[in-house]
Amino acid sequence: MFLEILFWSAVFLIVYTYCLYPVILLVCVTLRRSGSSFANSVSPFSVTGIIAVYNEEKILPQKMENLKQIEYPKDYIAFLFGSDGSTDKTTEIIATSNLDYVILRLFPHRRGKVHVLNDLVREATGEIIFFSDANTLVEPQAIQNLVRHFSDPKVGAVSGKLILRSDRSTAGGRGESSYWSYENHVKNLESKLYTILGATGGIYAMRRSLYVPLPTSVPVTDDFLIPIQIVKQGYRVVYEPEAVGFEETSNSILGEFKRKSRIGAQNYHTISFFTKLLHPRFGFVAFALWSHKMVRWFVPFLLILLVSATAILGQRSEIYRFFFLVFIAFVFIGLLGMIAEKLKLRIGIFSLPYYFLAMNAALFVGFIRFLFGSQKSTWDVIR
């Protein structure tokens, strides 16, 4: 009986975090329609763009060209690039961009992104900080569409919409682009209800006065912890689907596995900085944190529990034996996806089980790194 309770609890939590939670949000949004949080016409805020880079010579020429297309009053915007011990032509490309509103800061010793962000924000003078990544190319009006929300004094940060350009014939491309479309939808619903709890790292903005220096003693997810610190101060973080950025996916599950395991370890370290927000007295914030983040981060352990429970229960019940066979078939399809990726074969929708299993395996690896403190603060470029 106890194992059956564990089994159905695990099933419910997995279905809840991926399927039921978005449905609940949709129903609530439908019942409660809210108006716009920004004025139609406001005086421009001064903006400082912050971009930490490490060995980005391949993508930086596109990034610098993209900055030229930004439609925002040039007297009100500047971009601070921080090179974290780059060893390629990164600094040369930035230094020779000939853009008056681009400033380069060299950090000769590689320390990690959070160190660079802390230093650059300390130097920033704009009322609004705009965070971006070297590989994120934004639409010309993206910054305008983010900044207009700050006419509402209750808004502390605004996240844009990231669209992944991918080769959908590959398992990595199809899986990652599908996942991001899903995440954008959930964020949009959360924003309409009250607040989102994490930003899209390559395209979001915040009030400089609300920035809390990131911890440097442990690796953390900066684009999650920064918005969470803003929520802790009583402000909303909203989602703006008309502020659009584009990135190319790695089109490789292996590449995504490395990135997700790093982010997973950082996420587990980040939990200690928002534990008090998990209390029910924080209302929607607690509800969203549990539903969208905490349960999702522990799905790998729920999957292990499911397989273990059905393996035992299946010895005395036909129903649970059937479930066990379903799980085995799901894993088998995932393995076929891995083989197909290595052979560069197209397997269509069957790539999704492979992506799901691989990303949860990456989370599990991230948890192990968290337990043993083996995750580094520095990052490697995965393209």
Secondary structure, 3 states (H helix, E strand, C coil): CHHHHHHHHHHHHHHHHHHHHHHHHHHHHHHCCCCCCCCCCCCCCCEEEEEEECCCCCCHHHHHHHHHCCCCCHHHEEEEEEEECCCCCHHHHHHCCCCCCEEEEEECCCCCHHHHHHHHHHHCCCCEEEEECCCCEECCCHHHHHHHHHHCCCEEEEEEEEEEECCCCCHHHHHHHHHHHHHHHHHHHHHHHCCCCCCCCCEEEEEHHHCCCCCCCCCCCHHHHHHHHHHHCCCEEEEEEEEEEEEECCCCHHHHHHHHHHHHHHHHHHHHHCHHHHCHHHCHHHHHHHHHHHHHHCHHHHHHHHHHHHHHHCCCCHHHHHHHHHHHHHHHHHHHHHHHHHCCCCCHHHHHHHHHHHHHHHHHHHHHHHHHCCCCCCCCCCC
